[in-house]
Amino acid sequence: MEKYFRPDKLEADPNSQTAAKEFKHWYETFKNFLESNKSTEKSLEDKDKYMLLINFVSHSVYDYISEAKTYISAIKILEELYIKPTNEIYARHILATRKQQINESIDQYAQQLKLLAKNCNFKAVSSEENKNDYIRDAFINGLVQSNIRQRLLEFSSLSLEKALSKSRSLEDSQKQSDTYHAALNNIASCSHPNSEQTTLASVQTKPGQTCYFCGHPRHPRSVCPARAAICQNCHKIGHWFKMCMQSKKSQTRSTYASTMVIASSMETPQSLSKCIAKVTVNQIDANALIDTGSSDTFLDHKFAIENKLKIFPIQGVQVSMAYMSFSANIQGYCLINIQVDKEKYDQTKVLGLSNL
């Protein structure tokens, strides 16, 4: 009869996912084997059990129990090695979130749920305790912040009150941490000099570090001078003509058309008199100030109204005029035909400003 109860050697890897299952099954077969070896007169002594145990474990498993002196101490070492403490909270989370797999039958799915339920430590409780446990499980499963869920799943057992208290503490800590980092970021941004204070030496030490929109040394987008500019090449808001990534349309011909301030009459300083040119706008004579440092072309709003030019609305765009030392909002824009000497620029987009 003894040969029928002889177990296989215990060779299971303690780190495998099925280690606990393999050990539990092996231990039951080993206990049956010990029972079959009892003599009719007396039971096996501890020393005999220990000798049999050594014979039915592999050399790698024996390393764990080699220093044990008794059978009971050796079994205790093996149980602690293979059977890890059950995390009730995590086990219930796995049970609650287990979904039926593709090609998994109803019976197979139900059996898997029953196996998972074994680790959940279910026990007879009152209706109130059962309700609180259910709320706790739903609370953990439904948390938006995964870091809080992760911390709660670290507890092997957890009441609803403790789960709520711990979650509040973690949420408050996160808010305080966010406020602290926001304050540090504000301090850091205030300590950085703006683009106007950047020295030539600092620019030379970082070649290529220029703004994609205006070409000046790199600076925050919020202070970019081209943030509200309208490109004369692609007619989009937010960058200057010279920084436009689209292929330039007749660059040489558009140079003058994109650097003008056009009005019917202008009072300009004597120093700018040489920059005034006679132009025609839709065959109407007008004066134009050629400004090679400008990124846009501007038209006197009153001139546009008096000559019945079609004005297209535009909102929220403000420009600064260096030669007149003022800032103003764009009144709209027109598409006009400009002629400078013998050069013609059809359907040029110009921005309307008052009091030019």
MOWO-V309402 format. One record per backbone hydrogen bond with DSSP energy under -0.5 kcal/mol. CO is the residue of the C=O (numbers start at 1). NH is the residue of the N-H. Records with the same first field share a line. If there is no record, write none. Layout:
CO: NH, NH
This chain:
1: 4, 5
2: 5, 6
9: 11
10: 58
12: 14
13: 16
16: 19
18: 22
19: 23
20: 24
21: 25
22: 26
23: 27
24: 28
25: 29
26: 30
27: 31
28: 32
29: 33
30: 34
31: 35
32: 36
33: 37
34: 37
35: 38
42: 39
45: 49
46: 50
47: 51
48: 52
49: 53
50: 54
51: 55
52: 56
53: 56
54: 57
56: 10
58: 62
59: 63
61: 64, 65
62: 65, 66
65: 68
70: 74
71: 75
72: 76
73: 77
74: 78
75: 79
76: 80
77: 81
78: 82
79: 83
82: 84
86: 88
87: 91
88: 92
89: 93
90: 94
91: 95
92: 96
93: 97
94: 98
95: 98
101: 104
103: 105
105: 109
106: 110
107: 111
108: 112
109: 113
110: 114
111: 115
112: 116
113: 117
114: 118
115: 118
116: 119
117: 120
118: 121
126: 130
127: 131
128: 132
129: 133
130: 134
131: 135
132: 136
133: 137
134: 138
135: 139
136: 140
137: 141
138: 142
139: 143
140: 143
144: 146
145: 148, 149
146: 150
147: 151
148: 152
149: 153
151: 154
152: 155
155: 89
156: 88, 89
159: 163
160: 164
161: 165
162: 166
163: 167
164: 168
165: 169
166: 170
167: 171
168: 172
169: 173
170: 174
171: 175
172: 176
173: 177
174: 178
175: 179
176: 180
177: 181
178: 182
179: 183
180: 184
181: 185
182: 186
183: 187
184: 188
185: 189
186: 190
187: 191
188: 192
189: 192
194: 197
195: 198
199: 203
200: 204
201: 205
202: 206
203: 206
206: 209
208: 210
209: 218
211: 215
213: 240
216: 211
220: 223
221: 224
224: 227
226: 229
229: 231, 238, 239
231: 235
236: 231
240: 243
241: 244
248: 250
250: 254
251: 255
252: 255
253: 257
254: 258
256: 259
259: 291
260: 298
261: 289
262: 300
263: 287
266: 268
269: 272
270: 273
272: 275
273: 276
275: 290
277: 288
278: 341
279: 286
280: 282, 339
281: 284
284: 281
286: 279
287: 263
288: 277, 290
289: 261, 291
290: 292
291: 294
297: 351
298: 262
299: 353
300: 304
301: 305
302: 306
303: 307
304: 309
305: 308
310: 312
312: 333
316: 318
317: 330
319: 328
320: 322
321: 325, 326
326: 321
328: 319
332: 352
333: 312
334: 336, 350
336: 338, 348
337: 282
338: 345
339: 280, 341
340: 343
343: 340
345: 338, 348
348: 336, 350
350: 334
351: 299
352: 331, 332
353: 301
